Structures are given as C-alpha cells and as structure tokens.
Amino acid sequence: MPQADTLTVVHHDDTRTRFKDVRYQLHRDGIKIWSDEGEHLVTDVLMTEAYRQRTAK
C-alpha cells in the first residue's frame, strides 16, 4: 500500500483536499485514505498528487 507524506486530492469542481502522513489505495470508484484521523473514502476524484520525502544516504 503506497504511503505519502502529503496527499492532495483534486475534486471535479477543482477544490483540493490535503492529507498528511497517510496510506492510500486507488479504486475505480475513488480513493481510500488511512490517516491518524481515521479512514476516508473520496469518490469525486479528478486527480491526485502524492509526495514522499526520502532521506539522503
């Protein structure tokens, strides 16, 4: 399951919802997101942007 430090969901009306430190799973019907605040199901998804910071070795 992918993880993201920052996940932005762009909705069909061009609004954005941002989540921090999440795991997520894309589905045909939308995206399921698990965060410290609980589980979220977003169904009106136009686009997603996920970022994960990696430490340099």
C-alpha positions as semicolon CSV with decimal commas, in nm:
position;residue;x (nm);y (nm);z (nm)
1;M;0,000;0,000;0,000
2;P;0,153;0,335;-0,100
3;Q;0,241;0,590;0,165
4;A;0,264;0,966;0,129
5;D;0,385;1,247;0,349
6;T;0,145;1,477;0,163
7;L;-0,150;1,366;-0,049
8;T;-0,361;1,619;-0,238
9;V;-0,692;1,515;-0,391
10;V;-0,824;1,743;-0,666
11;H;-1,201;1,715;-0,697
12;H;-1,415;1,758;-1,010
13;D;-1,510;2,112;-0,903
14;D;-1,134;2,198;-0,880
15;T;-1,133;2,216;-0,499
16;R;-0,848;2,042;-0,319
17;T;-0,829;1,836;-0,004
18;R;-0,488;1,777;0,157
19;F;-0,391;1,493;0,386
20;K;-0,064;1,446;0,574
21;D;0,120;1,124;0,659
22;V;-0,123;0,877;0,500
23;R;-0,152;0,541;0,335
24;Y;-0,385;0,524;0,037
25;Q;-0,535;0,290;-0,218
26;L;-0,679;0,394;-0,553
27;H;-1,001;0,229;-0,668
28;R;-1,219;0,263;-0,974
29;D;-1,474;0,445;-0,757
30;G;-1,226;0,682;-0,590
31;I;-0,951;0,670;-0,332
32;K;-0,944;0,520;0,018
33;I;-0,718;0,703;0,263
34;W;-0,599;0,599;0,608
35;S;-0,462;0,871;0,836
36;D;-0,432;0,943;1,209
37;E;-0,784;1,092;1,182
38;G;-0,931;0,763;1,057
39;E;-1,039;0,618;0,726
40;H;-1,166;0,838;0,442
41;L;-1,332;0,744;0,113
42;V;-1,328;1,013;-0,154
43;T;-1,535;0,941;-0,464
44;D;-1,523;1,265;-0,664
45;V;-1,157;1,246;-0,768
46;L;-1,024;1,427;-1,073
47;M;-0,655;1,388;-0,989
48;T;-0,422;1,302;-0,701
49;E;-0,074;1,427;-0,611
50;A;0,130;1,224;-0,364
51;Y;0,471;1,321;-0,224
52;R;0,705;1,120;-0,008
53;Q;1,022;1,273;0,139
54;R;1,322;1,045;0,130
55;T;1,628;1,098;0,343
56;A;1,963;1,108;0,166
57;K;2,204;0,827;0,244
